[in-house]
Amino acid sequence: MNKSRIQQLKVQACKWAAENTCSKQYENACDEKFAELIVRECLTFVEPMPGSGDIDDLELEAAYNQIKEHFGVEE
């Protein structure tokens, strides 16, 4: 991930935190949302193509689900 994309995700996370939390929780919410956005971005690289049924896709799906579970990412 390049620095520009990281900065975009940070801005998006801070904007979300500003709109969805009070000032006391802002910094923590911003950090948590930033981490979530990074994990979601990473998940896009291992998300299997629906319907192909290829063994590689099954392995990707397993990795995708493990990453989501490990980081607690919900749909």
TORLO-419377 format. One line per 2 residues: number of its first residue (from 1); their letters; for each residue x, y, z of N, C-alpha, C, CB. Coordinates in Angstrom, 3 decimals, padded with zeros to 6 digits. Glycine has a CB too. Example, Ala and Ser with C-alpha at 12.3 -4.5 7.8 and 13.67 -1.06 7.14 Angstrom:
REM residues 2
1	as	013.190 -005.690 007.800 012.300 -004.500 007.800 013.200 -003.300 007.800 011.308 -004.473 009.046 | 012.850 -002.250 007.080 013.670 -001.060 007.140 012.900 000.030 007.870 014.084 -000.598 005.725
***
This chain:
REM residues 75
1	mn	000.866 -001.166 000.000 000.000 000.000 000.000 000.914 001.231 000.000 -000.986 -000.003 001.243 | 000.611 002.154 -000.857 001.465 003.332 -000.930 001.064 004.390 000.096 001.417 003.923 -002.328
3	ks	001.941 005.349 000.303 001.715 006.375 001.325 000.453 007.193 001.047 002.922 007.305 001.411 | 000.196 007.434 -000.215 -000.995 008.194 -000.580 -002.271 007.457 -000.161 -001.011 008.461 -002.091
5	ri	-002.303 006.152 -000.416 -003.489 005.359 -000.040 -003.631 005.290 001.473 -003.402 003.931 -000.625 | -002.532 005.150 002.173 -002.571 005.124 003.635 -003.141 006.442 004.161 -001.153 004.870 004.219
7	qq	-002.695 007.548 003.590 -003.202 008.856 004.011 -004.696 008.976 003.729 -002.438 009.984 003.300 | -005.145 008.472 002.580 -006.571 008.503 002.250 -007.381 007.723 003.282 -006.811 007.929 000.841
9	lk	-006.883 006.554 003.668 -007.596 005.745 004.658 -007.618 006.436 006.016 -006.948 004.359 004.783 | -006.524 007.094 006.381 -006.466 007.809 007.659 -007.486 008.951 007.675 -005.038 008.359 007.913
11	vq	-007.560 009.698 006.595 -008.536 010.795 006.499 -009.953 010.245 006.595 -008.356 011.583 005.174 | -010.212 009.157 005.882 -011.541 008.537 005.917 -011.882 008.078 007.331 -011.609 007.344 004.940
13	ac	-010.919 007.488 008.022 -011.149 007.011 009.388 -011.429 008.171 010.338 -009.941 006.209 009.884 | -010.667 009.229 010.225 -010.860 010.379 011.114 -012.181 011.086 010.837 -009.704 011.366 010.963
15	kw	-012.567 011.146 009.574 -013.867 011.732 009.231 -014.984 010.898 009.838 -014.043 011.833 007.696 | -014.879 009.566 009.719 -015.881 008.674 010.304 -015.951 008.889 011.815 -015.554 007.193 009.981
17	aa	-014.792 008.960 012.469 -014.763 009.137 013.924 -015.381 010.464 014.337 -013.328 009.051 014.442 | -015.121 011.502 013.574 -015.683 012.816 013.887 -017.202 012.813 013.787 -015.106 013.875 012.955
19	en	-017.724 012.033 012.853 -019.174 011.997 012.637 -019.893 011.016 013.557 -019.467 011.640 011.203 | -019.154 010.063 014.144 -019.817 008.978 014.873 -019.425 008.833 016.341 -019.539 007.708 014.189
21	tc	-018.596 009.722 016.853 -018.188 009.605 018.252 -018.166 010.974 018.912 -016.806 008.938 018.363 | -018.086 010.962 020.241 -017.912 012.219 020.964 -016.416 012.535 021.033 -018.539 012.138 022.401
23	sk	-016.095 013.723 021.437 -014.707 014.175 021.415 -013.786 013.336 022.301 -014.639 015.613 021.846 | -014.307 012.813 023.397 -013.472 012.002 024.297 -013.055 010.681 023.654 -014.221 011.723 025.602
25	qy	-013.878 010.166 022.758 -013.608 008.872 022.141 -013.011 008.997 020.740 -014.879 008.064 022.078 | -012.851 010.218 020.265 -012.450 010.449 018.882 -011.144 009.750 018.504 -012.314 011.923 018.640
27	en	-010.095 009.976 019.257 -008.776 009.441 018.880 -008.790 007.918 018.819 -007.704 009.911 019.875 | -009.370 007.284 019.829 -009.446 005.827 019.843 -010.299 005.307 018.682 -010.018 005.339 021.181
29	ac	-011.430 005.965 018.436 -012.313 005.548 017.343 -011.634 005.729 015.992 -013.624 006.340 017.381 | -010.899 006.806 015.842 -010.176 007.063 014.596 -009.139 005.962 014.359 -009.493 008.457 014.636
31	de	-008.377 005.617 015.385 -007.363 004.558 015.260 -007.997 003.209 014.928 -006.551 004.444 016.557 | -009.091 002.883 015.605 -009.758 001.602 015.354 -010.330 001.525 013.939 -010.872 001.381 016.374
33	kf	-010.945 002.615 013.493 -011.508 002.641 012.152 -010.400 002.570 011.101 -012.355 003.904 011.953 | -009.282 003.235 011.352 -008.138 003.194 010.448 -007.626 001.768 010.304 -007.017 004.115 010.952
35	ae	-007.489 001.070 011.422 -007.045 -000.327 011.380 -008.045 -001.188 010.615 -006.855 -000.878 012.807 | -009.328 -000.968 010.855 -010.364 -001.731 010.146 -010.284 -001.495 008.637 -011.763 -001.348 010.666
37	li	-010.096 -000.255 008.242 -010.018 000.065 006.817 -008.799 -000.583 006.165 -009.974 001.581 006.617 | -007.690 -000.639 006.880 -006.492 -001.295 006.347 -006.754 -002.783 006.158 -005.281 -001.076 007.285
39	vr	-007.362 -003.417 007.151 -007.661 -004.850 007.042 -008.623 -005.096 005.884 -008.262 -005.390 008.368 | -009.651 -004.275 005.762 -010.598 -004.437 004.647 -009.896 -004.278 003.301 -011.746 -003.416 004.763
41	ec	-008.983 -003.334 003.213 -008.227 -003.133 001.978 -007.401 -004.387 001.661 -007.305 -001.886 002.097 | -006.770 -004.949 002.672 -005.979 -006.169 002.479 -006.861 -007.341 002.067 -005.215 -006.517 003.759
43	lt	-008.046 -007.425 002.618 -008.970 -008.508 002.279 -009.345 -008.501 000.802 -010.226 -008.406 003.126 | -009.331 -007.352 000.179 -009.686 -007.295 -001.235 -008.699 -008.070 -002.098 -009.754 -005.852 -001.698
45	fv	-007.484 -008.290 -001.595 -006.476 -009.005 -002.364 -006.590 -010.516 -002.239 -005.113 -008.571 -001.933 | -007.328 -010.991 -001.249 -007.478 -012.440 -001.085 -008.920 -012.902 -001.232 -006.952 -012.863 000.265
47	ep	-009.809 -011.983 -001.534 -011.217 -012.350 -001.695 -011.384 -013.212 -002.949 -012.113 -011.080 -001.780 | -011.918 -014.417 -002.792 -012.086 -015.303 -003.952 -013.166 -014.794 -004.897 -012.428 -016.720 -003.493
49	mp	-013.042 -015.176 -006.149 -014.051 -014.830 -007.148 -015.255 -015.747 -006.960 -013.477 -014.949 -008.599 | -016.444 -015.193 -006.832 -017.622 -016.036 -006.623 -017.900 -016.947 -007.819 -018.840 -015.167 -006.347
51	gs	-018.218 -018.188 -007.505 -018.676 -019.110 -008.531 -017.627 -019.858 -009.315 -019.478 -018.394 -009.452 | -016.332 -019.573 -009.114 -015.345 -020.266 -009.953 -015.083 -021.686 -009.448 -014.028 -019.473 -009.991
53	gd	-015.119 -021.907 -008.120 -014.951 -023.250 -007.570 -013.544 -023.813 -007.710 -015.906 -024.172 -008.227 | -012.610 -023.026 -008.141 -011.219 -023.447 -008.298 -010.621 -023.727 -006.913 -010.387 -022.357 -009.055
55	id	-009.699 -024.708 -006.846 -009.068 -025.047 -005.561 -008.333 -023.845 -004.986 -008.094 -026.228 -005.728 | -007.723 -023.036 -005.848 -007.058 -021.834 -005.361 -008.057 -020.888 -004.712 -006.326 -021.127 -006.500
57	dl	-009.256 -020.829 -005.274 -010.290 -019.986 -004.689 -010.719 -020.500 -003.325 -011.491 -019.904 -005.614 | -010.734 -021.815 -003.148 -011.073 -022.381 -001.833 -010.009 -022.015 -000.810 -011.224 -023.918 -001.917
59	el	-008.759 -022.036 -001.225 -007.670 -021.639 -000.331 -007.747 -020.146 -000.015 -006.307 -021.979 -000.960 | -008.052 -019.353 -001.028 -008.212 -017.921 -000.812 -009.381 -017.635 000.120 -008.414 -017.201 -002.142
61	ea	-010.478 -018.362 -000.069 -011.640 -018.168 000.787 -011.300 -018.503 002.238 -012.816 -019.029 000.301 | -010.543 -019.574 002.442 -010.133 -019.947 003.801 -009.256 -018.847 004.404 -009.372 -021.303 003.793
63	ay	-008.311 -018.322 003.628 -007.448 -017.243 004.116 -008.268 -015.992 004.408 -006.343 -016.927 003.090 | -009.174 -015.672 003.513 -010.052 -014.512 003.667 -010.838 -014.610 004.977 -011.020 -014.401 002.465
65	nq	-011.448 -015.769 005.212 -012.243 -015.970 006.430 -011.382 -015.949 007.685 -012.998 -017.287 006.352 | -010.173 -016.495 007.620 -009.274 -016.484 008.777 -008.856 -015.064 009.120 -008.036 -017.348 008.507
67	ik	-008.553 -014.268 008.104 -008.161 -012.879 008.349 -009.322 -012.110 008.972 -007.705 -012.197 007.036 | -010.513 -012.264 008.410 -011.690 -011.583 008.964 -011.919 -011.978 010.419 -012.941 -011.906 008.129
69	eh	-011.840 -013.267 010.690 -012.074 -013.746 012.054 -010.997 -013.228 013.005 -012.112 -015.285 012.084 | -009.755 -013.298 012.577 -008.641 -012.875 013.427 -008.754 -011.405 013.833 -007.318 -013.110 012.707
71	fg	-009.148 -010.563 012.879 -009.241 -009.131 013.148 -010.632 -008.688 013.556 -008.812 -008.361 011.944 | -011.604 -009.614 013.568 -012.959 -009.286 013.987 -013.696 -008.371 013.023 -012.924 -008.654 015.327
73	ve	-013.415 -008.523 011.740 -014.080 -007.701 010.730 -015.449 -008.292 010.411 -013.217 -007.598 009.443 | -016.460 -007.452 010.511 -017.815 -007.887 010.186 -018.203 -007.310 008.840 -018.826 -007.457 011.283
75	e	-019.101 -007.981 008.155 -019.548 -007.516 006.831 -020.248 -006.201 006.927 -020.464 -008.527 006.179
***
